[in-house]
Structures are given as C-alpha cells and as structure tokens.
Amino acid sequence: MTTLPPRLPWIKSGLFWRTFFLLGFLLVLSMGTWVASFRVVERGPMAQQFAAQLVSVVTITRAALTHSAPESRRELLFDLASNEGIRIYPLEATDRIEPPLDSALMPNLQMSVRAKLGNDTKFASMVNDIPGFWISFKIEDDDEYWLMLERNRFERVSGLQWLGWATLVLVMSLMGAAFISRLINQPLARLAFAAKSMARGEPPPPLPETGPVEVREANGSFNQMVMDLERVDSDRAFILAGISHDLRTPLARMQLELEMANLTEQERNGMQSDIQQMDAIIGQFLDYAKPADSAGFIPINLTPMLAEAAQEAGRLPAMHVSVDLDEDVSVNGNATELQRVINNLLENARRYGRSEGSGIADVEISCHRSGSEILVEIADHGPGVPEDDRERLLHPFTQLDTARGQANGAGLGLAIVNRVIKRHGGRLRLKNRESGGLIVSIVLPLASA
C-alpha cells in the first residue's frame, strides 16, 4: 500500500489559510522571478542607452569648445554648467581619482563608450574630492579635459526603491489572495458550520442556494437532506409513541391477567419476571431511538445528582458506593437523560463489577474539574473488559459472552449512555484499572456562565 508523504504543519490548518498561503507563495515566486528576469534583461539595452547619451553629450560639448572663440569659452562653460548641469575641468596628472562605482551596468557602459570615444577614455566617480559621473575627452592630442555630470542622471532605480515597490505590490496581491480565498472558502465554511450544528442536534439555518453551480447544488442537496432528516425524526417520534402504546398495553393486560390467574407462586414470579424484562427491553429501544434534542438544555449541577445516585445505589444488596466529588460542578444538559446515564452505569457496575472474593460490587464515583471540562469516573473492582471488546461494547445490541447469560436487556445500555453523552457534547471512554476492574470515564464541557 502506498504511504502518503507527511504533510507540512500549516497544511493542517483551515482551507482558507491553505488557499491563502498557496496563492501567496505563487505570487511571491512569480514576482521574484519577474523582477530577477527584468533586471537581467534590461542591463544590455539600458547600458546602450546610457552610453549613447554620454557619447552625445561628450561629442556636442567637444564640438562646442572646439569651434567657439577663445574669449567666449568662459561664457560657454558657464552656460553648460548652469543650464545643462555639465561641468568641464582640465585633466591634470595630479588629479586624485576614484574609480567608478561597481554596478552591473558599468562594464557594458564603459565598453560601449570607449568603442565610440577611444580606448583611452577614463571614468571616475570622484575627482579631487568632487563626486559625480566623470568621463575624459580630448580636444586636441595633448589637450585633455574632464566632463562631469550629476550622478543621478545615470543611476538606475535603487534596490531600496525596488524593494518598496515590490512590497507595495506584494501587499496588494496578498490582500487580493485573501479576498479570493475567503470568496472560495466561505461556502465551505457555511456548510461545515451547518454540519456541526446538525452533529450537536441543533437545526441548522438553510444555506443560501446562490453562487456557482457547484455551490448551489451542494447547498441545495444539504438543505434537502436536513428537511428529510427532520421529517424522519418527526415520523420516528410518531412511530415510537405508537410502539410504546401498542406494546405496553398488552403487557399491562398480561400483568393484570397474571394477577387474576390461578397459578403457583413460582409460576407467577417467573411470568412477572418475563414481563418486566420485556418492558425493560422496550424501554431500552425507546431510549436509544429517542430523537436528539439539545434546544432545552439547562445548567445542571452534577454534584447532588451523583451523590443522590450513589446513596440510592448503596442501599442495594451486595453493593457499596464511595464518592469523591467537587462542589458545584455544572454542565448544560437534560437532567432526566443524565440521571439515566448515571443509573445505567451504576447498574452495570452492580451486575458485572463484583469482586471475585467477596461478591460485592465496590464502586467508586469521582467528579472533578479539568480546565474547561469535567471528568466523571465510575470505577469497580470486577473482572474488567478485554481491550479488544471496549469499543465494541459501545455499539448497540452488543454484550460480552460472560454477560449474556445474566442479562436483562438487549445490549443497549452502554450504547444509550454513549449516545446521550455525545448529545451533550462529551466523550465516553472505557479502560481497565491496573489493580483490576473497569473505569468508565465521562468528559463533559462545563456549563457556560
């Protein structure tokens, strides 16, 4: 069987974040690739453009100096400096020269300019402590000058500017990715919320049947399913009411006829036991098939309920119950259902949790807070339950082989308990004690203030 690769930690998060991160990663990768490609591709044309501008400026300046009268050169140099930002200085052997700044364009720029102006053309970023873009040229063979331009005329966009623009575009792209992710995942979030509401036994609001075809079909199917389930629940409640009347009425007549019949005490007790067992089985069926309804849940203090149940169970023969309870432990729920859960578990402990030596069911009940939950444990000192059978016991119509001979039900006790606990937003667990016996653990959320 093929094993799936482990998922990254963030993949476990919601679909919105998964879509957002995937879109964001794609945008960042695309922008990075585009910027890198653009900067590589632009070098050649930009270097040629800068070189052509430099050659034009040098050629025009040299021609102007060559053809101007000596007495008007000072005025020409002043006009070039004030109007064009071009300064001309004589090139001296004692000039302090710093090489041009290292950049990706400079090698191509120097090569193109020297191809036009000569290989002896010099470049500098600073001459005699004056910063600028310096390039040498000759008017005559022995008459050499510096032409200085403002550095910003030939500077590319700085990396900081690129970073600022890229950040702005990235933020806008991520905002768009978040909007797209929300637009895509909102129908799924609504569907998930409605499904959770159904799992809690609450009727979900109808989903809007708008948007793309797939969303409309999914929401329409879900709404139809909710209506069908409500109709099934309504029909089931009606059928259960009929079953309760139609089955228990004959049992009541049988009980009456039994009392009036001329039978021995042993025969009467046996038949009464059979009728009681049939009535208990019908009650279990009705309890298990009862529709879930959490709308009427109210805060219930479990402490007095557990204490009262322990006191009543302790009066039964061959049973001893001890308690360890926190005070004022409240949950949201139905008091009748929770009372039935406690009674079922105590009855199971009385039947199947007796110690081998004494034959007495020694049961311990504890109830404690644990963060935002409460933990209720009912433990006995019986033989326990094999590990392979613990999960199976929570299914309906399931009993251990050792219990079938003495059972008075249909194997629905723990199934009813498990269903009621789930209806109350809790969890039911079975585990064996190290010293022998079974621990039934119930975890329920604390009642909200």
Buried (B, 14 or more C-beta within 10 A) or exposed (E): EEEEEEEEEEEEEEEBBBBBBEBBEEBBEEBEEEBEEEBEEBBEEBBBBBBEBBBEBBEEBBEBBEEBEEEEEEEBBEEBEEEEEBBBBEBEEEBEBEEBEEEBBBEBBBEBBBEBBEEEBBBBBBBBEEEBBBBBBBEEEEEBBBBBBEBEBBEBEEEEEBEEEBEEEBEEBBEEBBEEBEEBBEBBEBBEEBEEBBEBBBBBEEBEBEEEEEBBEBBEEBBEEBEEEEEEBEEEBEEBEEBBEEBBEEBEEBBEEBEEEEEEEEEBEEBBEEBEBBBEBBBBBBBBBBBBBBEEBEEBBBBEBBBEBBEEBBEEEEBBBEBEBEEEBBBBBBEEBBBBBBBBBBBBBBBBBBBEEEEBBBBBBBBEEEEEBBBBBBBBBBBBBEEEEBEEBBEBEBBBEEBEEEBEBBBBBBBBBBBBBBBBBBEBBBBBBEEEBBBBBBBBBBBEE
